[in-house]
């Protein structure tokens, strides 16, 4: 009792979301109730790494995976969640939505769908707009960690299928 732990995963896996394939977060919420705090991640611009999206289907084995490649993300489009957070001009912060219950206007905004960036293992520069999805941010997360400009993780040279340049 009283043990705390952190699960680090893609925001989409940790949400309170539901649907055909409920994410891990929906099970954690059911088990831990309000003791489970979903802190999602948002950024405005910068670099990251992912595998080049293959429109002909996802690869089947680790040896088939494309190289982990650096990508650049342009500033978030106007009126996306990421854009709104960038408008604060604060470079790094956490916003706690559990405190919003005191503000009706904020609750209304948090309950409405807004576009939010969602990049996972795969990405395609020529389809950047496809990596935004309508999100009920106040329902899926308890808070967001925001970074204005992110940078790619440093590649580990011992790992195969990683572009060590750039």
Secondary structure as UniProt FT lines:
FT   HELIX           11..14
FT   TURN            20..21
FT   HELIX           24..32
FT   HELIX           33..35
FT   STRAND          39..52
FT   TURN            55..56
FT   HELIX           62..64
FT   STRAND          68..73
FT   TURN            78..79
FT   HELIX           81..86
FT   TURN            87..88
FT   STRAND          92..96
FT   HELIX           97..102
FT   HELIX           104..111
FT   STRAND          114..117
FT   STRAND          122..123
FT   HELIX           125..131
FT   STRAND          132..135
FT   HELIX           137..140
FT   STRAND          143..150
FT   TURN            157..158
//
